[in-house]
Amino acid sequence: NAGVTQTPKFRILKIGQSMTLQCTQDMNHNYMYWYRQDPGMGLKLIYYSVGAGITDKGEVPNGYNVSRSTTEDFPLRLELAAPSQTSVYFCASTSAGGGGQPQHFGDGTRLSIL
Amino acid sequence: AQSVTQLGSHVSVSEGALVLLRCNYSSSVPPYLFWYVQYPNQGLQLLLKYTSAATLVKGINGFEAEFKKSETSFHLTKPSAHMSDAAEYFCAVSERSNQGGKLIFGQGTELSVKP
């Protein structure tokens, strides 16, 4: 069982470029999340989805877009990369939004914007 | 708004010593509480969680945490540190009314273990 898979693992972008961070899970989880992790700041929620076709903003959505066309995939799009988006991005999933179900995390994408 | 505070961004202990990592939450209604561990260049791995059963929760790798409502705390402990425990630890909460399952994370505590 692969769990949550993120690609790429590392990427360097130039300011103004765009890219899509891929996330896929094979656990048939309805709920999926994107977080960014910055040193000393913990993880901040960017976007989340409660099922295919349904997405919503988290705490720090500016500069990002998401889509959820299938249960398995939840890509994160950066349209105009800015240095402030240099971060480590984590995708997570869980089977249910309530009841204290834990989230399962991918290994992250380390993104640098230069 | 719900918040999570982890006291101490860096904690250093000697091998074999007690590990104590502190976490306090802000809501008046006890949330669901989680501790995650992150090893270098990896994702987050669940250590343990509190939902509403026993207030003392046992997790993996010998860690445990005690939920104290009166102190709004969920501190993580391990009686005897091992070198392999060196990692970053995150406390996280999810409000019971939150059907989206969103997590709010503390700032993280980096644990160093000295030989």
Contacts between the chains, C-beta under 8 A, distances in Angstrom:
chain1	res1	chain2	res2	distance
A	4	B	43	7.5
A	31	B	100	7.1
A	31	B	101	5.2
A	33	B	102	7.3
A	33	B	103	7.6
A	35	B	105	7.9
A	40	B	9	6.2
A	40	B	107	5.8
A	40	B	108	7.3
A	41	B	107	6.3
A	42	B	4	7.8
A	42	B	90	6.2
A	42	B	105	3.8
A	42	B	106	5.5
A	42	B	107	4.8
A	42	B	108	5.4
A	43	B	44	7.7
A	43	B	90	7.1
A	43	B	92	8.0
A	43	B	103	7.6
A	43	B	105	4.5
A	44	B	105	7.7
A	45	B	102	5.8
A	45	B	103	7.3
A	45	B	104	8.0
A	48	B	100	5.9
A	48	B	102	6.2
A	50	B	99	7.8
A	50	B	100	5.9
A	56	B	100	7.1
A	58	B	102	6.9
A	90	B	43	6.0
A	90	B	44	7.0
A	92	B	44	7.8
A	94	B	101	5.5
A	96	B	101	6.9
A	97	B	98	7.2
A	97	B	99	4.7
A	97	B	100	4.9
A	97	B	101	3.6
A	98	B	96	7.5
A	98	B	98	7.3
A	98	B	99	5.1
A	98	B	101	6.5
A	99	B	32	8.0
A	99	B	51	7.2
A	100	B	32	3.6
A	100	B	49	6.1
A	100	B	50	7.8
A	100	B	51	3.9
A	100	B	52	7.8
A	100	B	94	6.7
A	101	B	101	6.5
A	102	B	34	6.2
A	102	B	46	4.6
A	102	B	49	5.7
A	103	B	46	8.0
A	103	B	101	7.2
A	103	B	103	6.3
A	104	B	46	7.9
A	105	B	36	7.8
A	105	B	43	3.7
A	105	B	44	4.4
A	105	B	45	7.5
A	106	B	43	5.3
A	107	B	41	7.5
A	107	B	42	5.7
A	107	B	43	4.6
A	108	B	41	7.8
A	108	B	42	7.6
A	108	B	43	5.7
